[in-house]
Amino acid sequence: SSQKRIINLRLKKHNIKNLSFIWSYDDGGKKREITFWENLTKNYKLNPNKCVVIGDELKKDIVNPKSLGYNTILVNGNHSSEANLCVKNIEELYMILSKEFS
């Protein structure tokens, strides 16, 4: 999948490793629906408290997973109290991730 390949290349470029699960749009599903997140959690036996959901749209990417206990990062330059963390752009995100997962 092209999206997942791009994600993996960027993670490698920034020396970000130790991630056990990456889901991308290429994997399918409707992120706006709470059942998507419930099924993802159940099917992959994920512990939401140990996961981070990253997205650029508050309603589509952040609200539902946060309601299930996922940690969330909003990447779009806007601040929202609904996300655990808000960053201005993708480079700021990679800087934070490289400190946590390198």
N, C-alpha and C positions, 0 to 999 in steps of 0.2 A: 504494500500500500504506500502510495507516495507521501501522504501526510505523516505516517509513522516513520518513514525513512527520513524525512526532513527533521522530525523531532529528534530522532536518534543521532543524526549528524550534528545538530546544534548542541545536544547534551555532550557528545564526545568533544566537540570544539571547546567547550567550556569546562572540560574535565569533570563532568557531573556523572557520578556512578552510584552504585548501591541503591538503585531504584528497582523494586521487585515487580512492578506492574505498571504498564503504560497503556492507556486506552486513548484512541483518537477517533475522530469523526469517521474515518474509513472503516472502523469496526462496526458501524451501524447503530441504530437506536435513536430514539427521540429524547434528547436530554431535557426537554421542557416538561416531560411527564415524570411524576414521582415514581411511578412503577418501573421506569427505566432504572433509576438509582437503586430501588429496592431489589430488583432482579440482579443488577450488577453486583451488589453487595452479597446477595445470597449465592449466586452462581460461582463467584470467584472467592467466596469465603473471606471477604474483606472486613477488616475492622476499621470503620470510618474514622475513628480517633487517630489512627496511624496512617491515614491517607490524606493527600492534598489534591484538591480539584482546582485546576487553573483555567480561567476563562476570561473572555473579554466582554461578555454580555451578562449583566446582572441577573435578569429574569431567567434566561436560558441556561446559564452555566453555574450560577452561584446559589440561588435561593433554595431549590429543592435539595441539593446535596448537603447544604449547611443545616437544613431542618432535620436531616438524618444523622448529624454528628460529624460530617466530613469537615476537615479544615479547608478553607477556601482562600484563593488569591484572585483578585480582580485586576486584570491588566488592561487599563484603558486611560489612565491619567485622571480618572474621577475618583473621588472618595465616596465610600458607602459604608455605613455601619453594619450593613448586612454581610459583608465579607470580613473574614478574619484579618486579611491584609490587602491593601491596595497599593499597586505600583504604577508608575507612570508609563513604562514601556517594557518591551521584551528584554532589552539589555539589562535593565534594573532587576528584572525577574531572574535572569541567568546569574547575575552577580550574587543575589541572595541564595539561589539554589546551589551555586558552586561552593559557598561557605558551609552549607548544611550537608551536602551530599558528595563531597569530593574526597 
